[in-house]
Amino acid sequence: MHCMTVALLLVGFAGIVSATSKPHAIVFGKWTTIKLLAGREEAEPLELKIRPLYVDGKLREYTFGVPHEITDRLFVVRRAVRVNDALPEEVVTIAHWTWQRNGWLVVDRVNGHVSAVNLPDFDSEDSSASWYRDYVAYCGIADDGKKLFAVVMQLGRRKPVLRKAIGEVSGEDRSNLECASPIWQRRPPRVTFVSQADQRFTFAVRGHAVETVSDSNEDEAGTE
């Protein structure tokens, strides 16, 4: 009787271990071209290629662009969402769904979790993110829409490791908003932002600290 009890416990324990260690099936579906909702008026409708993200056969999100591998466990990818574009005074029986670009998602292959990445000042239309390791660099826009910031975030942190004003934004059409995708350098880890008037801002990234690198003499560095 005692041996039977032990055997049943071992079988139950093995079942629990098997359930907790079962890998999750995370796959992307087929690409589809959709019409994109832009925040400002466009001369021509924008088109975007999106594809669904499935976890264990269930649809979790719609994504676009190329994923970035953080580790062999984690990767990030841009998100696309459908929103109801119907006005309050419109009487509709079916929601007026339309697409728009959104922020970034982090996907965990081990536990199957999909969650939004915290990116302060990130603008879904005008910010172009550049990933290196678990860092992401992008040009952020202030809440009032008037200032342009060089931002570096580290995945998992709430506050940026860098947030420095590098320009002004004027006009509703943001015609003077020019900030290319930041460029990373591996050794030593550095990132360069290029903004209006071809101004360059280079920063050295060391853990949670960032130092400004002088353009005239890269050997001289000051703490940001």
TIGU-692241 format. One record per residue: residue in three letters; x, y, z of N, C-alpha, C in turn. Coordinates in steps of 0.1 Angstrom, whole numbers, plus 2048, in hexadecimal, padded with zeros to 3 digits. Atoms other than C-alpha are relative to their C-alpha. Last residue first. Example, Ala and Ser with C-alpha at 12.3 -4.5 7.8 and 13.67 -1.06 7.14 Angstrom:
// residues 2
SER7F77F58008897F58477F880B808ALA8097F480087B7D384E80980C800
//
This chain:
// residues 224
GLU80D7F98038FAA777407F880080CTHR80B8077FB91EA7074C7F38087FDGLY8057FA7F4938A807367F47F8804ALA80E8047FD94EA6E71D7FC80780DGLU8047F87F496EA7970C7F17FC802ASP7F98057F597DA5E6F57FC80880DGLU80880B7FA962A656DB8087FA80CASN7F58097FB972A876D47F97F5808SER7F37FA80595EA9F6BE80B7F7805ASP7FE80380F93EA8A6C180D8057FCSER7FE7F4808940A896E78037FD7F2VAL7F3800807932A696F680180C7F7THR8007F880D916A6E70F80E7FF7FAGLU7F77F5800916A5272A7FF8077F2VAL7FE7FB80E8FAA3B73280980C801ALA7FB7F28018F6A267528038037F1HIS80B7F77FE8E0A0775980580F7FEGLY8098057F68FA9EF74A7F480A801ARG7F98097F7913A047377F77FC80BVAL8098077F7904A157188087F6808ALA7FA80D7FC91AA2F7067F77FA80BPHE8008037F2906A4B6F68067F2802THR7FB80E7FE90AA5C6D48017FE80FPHE7FF8027F18F5A7A6CA8047F2802ARG7FD80E7FB8F8A856A580280080FGLN7FA8007F38E7AA46968027F2805ASP7F580A8008DFAA067180880180DALA7F47F98048CAAC167280C7F6801GLN8017F58098AFAAE68580E8077FDSER80D7F88008B7A8E69680180B7F6VAL7FF7F580A8D1A726947F38077FFPHE80C7FA8058D4A5C6B380380B7F6THR7FF7F38068F3A466B97F28047FBVAL80B7FE8098F5A286D080080F7FCARG8047F2802913A1A6E17F48017F7PRO80E7FE80391D9F86F07FD80F7FFPRO8088017F49449F76EF7F18037FCARG7F57FE7F79459E26DB80880C7FEARG7FF80B7F69239DB6CB80B80380BGLN7F38058029199FC6BA8037F680BTRP7F88067F58F5A056B680D7FC7FCILE7F680A8048E4A1D69E8087FB80BPRO7F28007FA8C4A2F6A68097F57FCSER7FF80B7F68A7A2E68D80E800806ALA7FF80D8068A5A5067C8017F580BCYS7F78077F7898A6F68D8007F17FAGLU7F7808808887A8A6798097F980ALEU7FC80B7F8868A9B6878097F77F7ASN7F27FF7FD868ABC6748057F5809SER7F880080C847AB566280F801803ARG7F38047FC836AAC68380A7FF7F4ASP7FB80A809815AB067180D7FA804GLU80880C7FE806AC268F8047F57F7GLY80A80280B822ADB68E7F97F3803SER80A7F6802842ADB6A37F77FD7F5VAL80A804809859AC16B37F580B7FEGLU80E7FB7FF878ACC6C47F77FB7F5GLY8077F880B899ABA6C77F2804804ILE7F77FE80C8B2AA46DA7FA8097F5ALA8067F780B8A3AA26FD80A8027F5LYS7F97F38028B4A857117F98087F4ARG80B7F88058A4A6672080580F7FFLEU7FD7F38068BDA4B7277F38067FBVAL7F27FE7FC8BCA2C73E80580D7FAPRO7F680080B896A3073A80E801806LYS7FB7F3804880A2875880B7FF7F6ARG80B7F780286AA0975E80580E7FBARG7FF7F47F78859EF7587F58097FDGLY8038037F287D9CC74B80180C809LEU80B8097FE88D9D17287FF7FC80FGLN7FC80E7FE8A69ED7297F47F8804MET8068087F689BA0E71A8067F3801VAL7FB80E7FF8AFA287077F97F980CVAL8048097F589EA496FD8067F27FEALA7F880D8038AAA666E87FD7F880DPHE7F78057F788EA806ED8077F47FALEU7FB80C80587AA976D680B7FB80ALYS7F28037FF866AB36E58037F27FBLYS7F77F5804845AC36DC80F7FD801GLY7FD80180E82BAA76DC80A80B7FBASP8067F580681DAB06FE8038017F1ASP80F801800823A8D70A7FA80C7FAALA8067FC7F3848A8F6FF7F07FF7FFILE8067F3801853A7C6DF7F980380DGLY80D7FE7F986BA606E07FB80E7FFCYS8037F27FD888A586C87F1801805TYR80A7FA809891A346CC7FF80F803ALA7FE7F18028ABA1D6DC7F68057F6VAL8067FA80C8A39FA6E980280F800TYR8017F18008B99E67017F88047F3ASP80D7FD7F98B59C07097FE80F801ARG8018077F48D09B76EF7F2802806TYR7F38077FF8CF9D26D58007FA80ETRP7FD8097F58AD9DF6C980F7FB7FFSER7F58088038A69FD6B38057F880CALA7F88077F5884A0D6B680B7F87FASER7FA80C807876A2669C8097FA80ASER7F48067FA85EA3F6AC8057F37F9ASP7F37F9804847A5269580C7FB807GLU7FF7FC80E826A3F69480E8057FCSER80280B808825A2B6B58018037F1ASP80B7FD809835A476C87FE7F57F6PHE80080780D84BA3B6E57F48047F8ASP7FF7F780B84DA557008007FA7F3PRO8047F27FE853A3A71B8028097F4LEU7F77F7808857A1670D7FB80F802ASN8017F37FB8499FB72580A8097F8VAL7F37FB7FC8479DB7107FE80F804ALA7FC7F38068249CC70E80E804806SER8037F47F881F9A771980680C7F8VAL7FE7F680981E98470A7FC80D807HIS8067F37FD82396772280380A7F4GLY80B7FC80A8289447137FB80E803ASN80D8007F983B9387327F58047F7VAL80180B7F685B92C7207F2800807ARG80280D8068599406FF7FE7F580BASP7F880A7F98559617107FC7F27FBVAL80680E7FF84897C6F980A7F7806VAL7F580A7FC84F9A16FD7F97F3802LEU80480B7F78379B96EA80D7F7803TRP7F980D80183F9DA6DB7FB7F680AGLY7F28017FA8299F96D58067F27FDASN7FF7FF7F280B9FE6BE80E7FE805ARG7F48057FA803A0369980080380FGLN7F67F67FD7DFA0968F80D7F9806TRP7F38047FA7C49F567F80880C803THR7F57FC80879F9FC67A80D7FD807TRP7F28037FC77F9EE68780A8057F6HIS7F77FB80B75EA0068280E7FD804ALA7F57F77FD7499EC69B8088037F3ILE7F48078007299DC68C80C80A802THR80380E7FA7069E869380D7F8801VAL7FB80C808710A0C68D7FC7F3808VAL80880C7FD6FFA2C6988047F57F7GLU80480980B719A486967F97F3806GLU80D7FD806718A626B17FC7F77F5PRO80B8027F7734A536C57F28027FBLEU8027F57F874CA506A77F47FE809ALA80E7FA801755A2E69A7FF80C809ASP7FF7F280477BA276987F28077FEASN80D7FC80577AA076AD80080F7FCVAL8087F87F779E9FC6B17F38047F9ARG80C7FB8077B29DF6A27F880980AVAL80D8027F97D59DB6AF7F58057F7ALA80A7F98087F89D56A07F37FD807ARG80E8047FF8159CC6B77F78097F7ARG8097F580083B9CE6B17F17FB7FFVAL8067FE80D8509B06BB7F680B801VAL80A7F58018669A66D87FC8027F2PHE7FE7F880C8789856E07F580B801LEU8087F480287F9727008028067F2ARG80D8027FA88B94E7077F780C7FCASP80680C8068AA94A6F17F27FE806THR7F880C7FC8B296E6FB7F97F47F9ILE7F97FB7F48A79906EE8097F5806GLU7FD80A7F689E9856CB80880680BHIS7F27FF7FB88F9A26B78027F680BPRO7FE8027F186F99B6A380F802803VAL7F780C7FD86D9A967F8027FF80FGLY7F17FE8008509C06768077F3804PHE7FA7FC80D82B9BC67E80F802803THR7F37FA7FF8169AB69A8048057F2TYR7FB7FF80E7F39A06A280D809800GLU7FE7F28057EE9936C48017FF7F1ARG7FD7F77F57E39746D980180F7FBLEU7FC7F28057D295C6C180280980CLYS8097F67FD7D19396D280580E7FBGLY80B80180A7E391B6C37F680B802ASP80780D7FE7FA9176E17F38007F8VAL7FA8077F580493C6DE7F77F3803TYR80780A7F97FC94B6BC8087FA80CLEU7F78077F780996C6AE7F77F6808PRO8048037F27F697969080B7F9808ARG80280E7FE80698A6727FC7FC80EILE8008057F28089AD6657FE7F1800LYS80180F7FF8129BE6458017FC80ELEU7F78067F680A9E36457FE7F17FFGLU80180E8007FA9FA62B80A7FA809LEU7F48087FD7F5A1F62F7FD7F2800PRO80180A7F57D9A3161E80D7F8802GLU80480D8047E5A4D6077FF7F780CALA8057FE80E7E7A7360D7FB7F27FBGLU7F780580A7E8A6C6327FB8027F2GLU80580280D7D6A7F64E80B7FC7F6ARG8017F38087E5A7B6707FB7FC7F2GLY8057F57F67E1A5F68A7FE80D7F9ALA7F57F67FC7E4A4566E7FA80A809LEU8067F37FB7CCA2766C80C808805LEU7FB7FC7F37DDA0B6577F980E804LYS8007F28017CD9F763B80380680EILE80B7F87FB7D79D363F80180F7FDTHR7FF7F28027EE9BA62D7F3807804THR80C7FA8067EE99763C80280F7FETRP8007F280280C9816457F38057F9LYS7FD7FB80D80595D6507FF8107FFGLY80980580B8069526748058077F3PHE8067F580782295668E7F87FA7F4VAL7FE7FF80F82A93A6A67F980C7FBILE8027F280382E9356CC8048017F1ALA7FF7FE80E8289116D77FD80E7FCHIS80B7FA80782E90F6FC8038027F1PRO7FD7F48088468F670A7F48057FALYS80580180E8398DE72580380C7F8SER7F57FF80984F8E27447FC7FF7F2THR7F97F37FF8338EA75C80B8027F6ALA8097F580381D8CD75080780E800SER80280180E8398B37507F780C7FBVAL7F47FC8068438BD7737FF8017F1ILE7FF7F27FD81F8BA77F80D8067F9GLY80A7F980881B89876E80180F802ALA7FB80080E83C88B77D7F68087F7PHE7F67F680182F89679F8068017F2GLY8067F380080F88379A80A80B7FFVAL8077FE80D82186478F7FA80E7FFLEU7F57FE80A8398667AD7F98037F2LEU7FA7F37FD81C86A7C580A8047F5LEU80A7F780480A84C7B680580F801ALA80180180E8298377BA7F780A7FAVAL7F47F980582E8427DE8008017F0THR8027F17FD80A8397E680C8087FAMET80A7FA80980E8177D57FE80F801CYS7FA7FF80D82E8107E87F78057F6HIS7F77F57FF81C8178098078027F3MET8087F480080080080080980C800
//
